[in-house]
Amino acid sequence: MQQVNHNHQTFTNNMTSGRNNSSLLRDNAKDGVRFEEKWGQMRPTVLKLLSQHSVTRREWQDLFWDVHSVCIWDDKVPAKLYKALESDILDFIRQAQTRVLSNQDDSALLKAYIGEWSKFFTQCNYLPKPFSMVESSLKGKMKGHSATTPTEESCVREVMLDCWNQSIFSNIKTRLQDSAMKLVHAERNGEAFDAQLVIGVRESYVNLCSNDDKLLIYRDNFEKAYMDATESFYKAQASLYLSENGVQNYMLYADRKLKEEEQRAMRYLETRKGCNSVQLLIQCCVEALVTSFKETILAECSQMIKNNETTKLNLMFQLMDRVNGGVDPMFADLEEHIIQQGLADMLSAAESITTDPEKYVEQLLLLFNRFSTLVEEAFNNDPRFLTARDKAYQRVVNDVSVFKLDIPSKLKGIGMRTQPESKCPELLANYCDLLLKKSPLSKKLTSDEIESKLKNVLLVLKYVTNKDVFMRYHKTHLTRRLILDISADSEKEENMVEWLREIGMPPEYVNKLGRMFQDIKVSDDLNHSFKESQRHKANSIADIVNIKILNAGAWARTNERVSVSLPMELEDYIPEVEEFYKLKHNGRKLQWHHLMSNGVITFENAVGRYDVEVTTFQMAALFAWNSRPQEKITFENLRLATELSDAELRRTLWSLVAFQKIKRQVLMYEPKVNTPRDFTDSSLFWVNQDFGLVKNGKLQKRGKINLIGKLQLSTDKTQEQESEAIVQLRILRTQEAIVKILKMRKHITNAQLQTELVEILKNMFLPQKKMIKEQIEWLIDNKYMKRADNDINTFIYEA
């Protein structure tokens, strides 16, 4: 016969002396079935099962039949049977308790208990089987019952577990727990023992409960004892180790012990689904090993960051990240270090970086890479530390200690004050210009290197608070590059526009840049068509003149026009262009911006022949000598000849008499002055007949000279006026954003308005609270919005 269970219970095959199945169908109706007689027959088999002695198939089957027969004959028998069974179970458990308690040694006690429990728990699965009829009867399921499976819901199983719990377990559980905890303590001290002893005790606690919460006894006893023992152990050990070995060695100790305890908990604590013993144990260990010494450990953080001790910082981070709020002080230490070290490095290099955009950007990138490496190696690029890095680096980028740009806090008027801002966006735009135009820097770099450096600029730009300043300067440089046709790579130019869009620059800014490229392409097609139409005309200058038709909305920084007397050839050429354009685009009006124009003239003298690149204003001034090259002309006469304003003429003449990049100037003058403002109406100017190009100390007979320098895009403005223009644009953007929010919300509080306003404008600039307040008042005065009658801090949109 096959085994009934997997441990000790076996049944012998004794079929020869047994009765056949038909003999089981006795006639009990005649004399009745007496419980006392039947229990006397059943009890030996029950005792054999409890003690795990061999039971034959005959005895096993008879037990089923006897239980069934007495239960169906008398409905009072199941209760009697249940009582008798409970009594024998209690007797057996008392005997087991005596055997267990006879052991005084902890290990022997545990071994004896685990042995007795293992046998008893095995019988908890088999003894209830024959008594399923008792369970059905007690529950009132006499009719239509089916044999119950020996599950935890079995009444017999419950009584077995409850008896064990109330008798042996309740009396010795303290000794069991203490003995198990002593073994765990010994293991923590490096002693070896049989781990199955602790595991066996744990399993008995887990399987002992017959309630709905199967882990109740385990949690209230074994788990609690394990937690208390762990906490007690490390409270005694941790502080002693810290005082003897210092913080840095203690962190290694704490980390090692946390890993050991987690592995130990996986062995000795319950890990089934829904049980969080391991997590609770880890929390207990963290509390004892880390939280209790949090301030002492964190006191070392600042110095570790300064010393770039990334391995130790990483260990501290892993420990403190287990503590609620433990890493918060580390954020503060990291931010403070980045700000202090970043500004110190910038100030130490101020002498070189303030005059060289390339060095300035490289210094910022060096700092960013250094701090990023620190965050990666010490803090595993944790998003919280990346945020701390970004906040601190943004402070460095927007700091005004090295150099600043003074922005007026309001427009011209009484009590005007300036608000210092970082000059970083201007320097970033200048560096982009060096990379994108034909310059010594761009010529020595490959295309991939230029792209990489541009991407680096965009990386820094993300941290710039006032991106509107960058876009203003970037657009100015782009305008010069496109008009002078000095872009090193047109594809890179267009890529740059898309990259600016990708990093979140305002769409209206980026779209204008895109339209600028479209205008250049349209102008190229227009020039080609115009030149084709002029081919049949004699003495036409169409082949040597390039006209750029530009959209005022995308290009113009100002609508002002500067009058100038052009050379006769150009004056005659302009009406032809206008007539041709009207045929192509009816209804459009052309405005000539000679301020933004340039050309090449040929200068010939006894020294040699040179092609000179000049602005339209320079060309107008030089053409005054075209028919009288040897004469001296006064400043007053030049003003009459060129029709330039006084300021423009002074600046133009100064560029021809004191151009820094050439040794021999185009014009000479007297009397000598220090600035163009010192010119008088009687100052004399004449063409330098010894003008020539000098390279490497040798005079060249031919060559090309650029006198344009930085192409002027507007009339002479002071820095103050330029800054005022920035403020005026910011005011308009702020008003526009406030109206947009109110149109959508209709009704909004002051705090919510300011929050949404900053969110809208943050990709351009961060509006000052004072500016927001002033624009709100302006919009209220002009009936765009009003305050609520019952709350002055609530605004209502007025259509």
C-alpha angles and dihedrals in degrees: 000000000000122000117271094211138017098243122046111323111107134164122215120228102242101152098136097072096037130099124252125253094262090063088064090069097081127170101248095160094080103060101010128232119278116209094213093056094046094046089053088056094044099043099073090055091048091052091048090053092048092051092041095241121155115281123194123228089247092055091046093051093043090055091056092048096045093050090048095047097050093045096053094043098055126019090208093060098077091063091047090047091049091052094048091048092049090051093053091046090053091049091051092048092051090053090049090050091053091051092049096047092050086078115085099179114087095230092046091048091052093046092050093047094047091048093050093043093048092055093043094047090051090056089050085073096048110030094064092057099081092041097058087110089059091054092048092049094049090051093049096250100130095135124061093001123160128205110272121228117240096259130147088268092067113117092218092050090049093051091048092052094042092050091050090048095048096043119032101010098049091049099048105023091103091054090044093052093044092049093048092047091050089056091049089048090052090051090052088055091053100260121139124233141150105285090197089074092065092039090052092052090048092051091051090053091048095049097039101078118093095183127101088262098065093187097052097104091042093052096044094048121014099030093045092047091049092050093047093048092049094049092047092049096052095040087062097040105037101059091045092051092047094051092048100042108027132237100292095052090042091058089056089048093049093047092049093048093048090054091046093049092049091053091045091050090053087058103040105029129067113267102179119132112283094025115109099185094123092051091048091050092051090050089051092051092046090052092051099039104032116012093051090057098033097123093046092051095044091051087074095052100085094052092045090055091049090050091046091234093166097168093055091042090052090053091048090049093052091050097044093044087067090060120079105253090356096132096047094091088049090058089055093048091049093049092048092050094049093049095045096041094040095051092043091054092046092050093047089054095039095111093063103029097051091065100034119059091192093057091043093055092043090052091051091048091048089055093046093050092046093051092043091053089050092053092046097049099036102034104023091242089291107186091233092057091044087056090050090050091050094049093049095043090051088057090053094047093049097040118123098204096098098040135333145199114226111223117187113244087219139002125280113306144096115328096011112177131187126236111212115227133179117272088215097106091053092049092047090053090049091051091050088052091054090052097045102043130066098274137140088259096053092044094058094048129078121235092256092050091052091050091049092051092047090052088052090054090052089050091057091041090063088068096048111109099202104046091162089075090053092049091049093054094038091054091048091053092045090052091054093047093050096044094045091039092229100134111134093210123009091198091057089049092057092042089055090058091054092046090053088053091050094055090054104262111165111279094227090058095046094044090056090055089051091052090053090062090047090052091053091051092047090048091053090054091045092051091050092051092046094050090050090054092051098049094097093053119095119233092010115160093203092112093059099040125078118197121201115200105199131186108245092213093059101035112026119097089177139012094220117119127204118216118226136166107243126205111274093250091059095042090057092044098056097069090053091055092048092050092050092048092050089056089054099040116025116202098021120121124218122213116191114224102194087169089074096042130101141173148175123258129186116238115197128180140140091287097056148288121288138180108224122196109214142166119251089256092052089047091052091051095047093046087064086077095043094102097029108035096165099051129102114229127198124234090247093054091047089054090054093046096048099032088217121149116259094254094047093047092050092051092045095050092046089056089055098046101037109028105158099211097061131060098208112051124217094231134033126207145184145245097035116241135181099224136020089248088069094064113113131201089259095051108125126224130186139168115271103236089193092057112136145140117267119197123178090348094305125111111237121214093206135025149114123268127191114211095166097087107170106003111238112237100179140016119286108293131176120236087250092059091047090052091048089055089055091051092048091053091048091052091053092047091050093050091047092051094048092051091046091053093046092048089056099039100032088194124040141157122242093246093050091046092054092047094051091042093056089047091055097044101037093095089058106030142322108255117225116240089238091056092049091051093048093050092048089054091047092051091048091050090050094049098247091121141357141202120258114257094234099038126036090197093062121080129204126201117241114205 
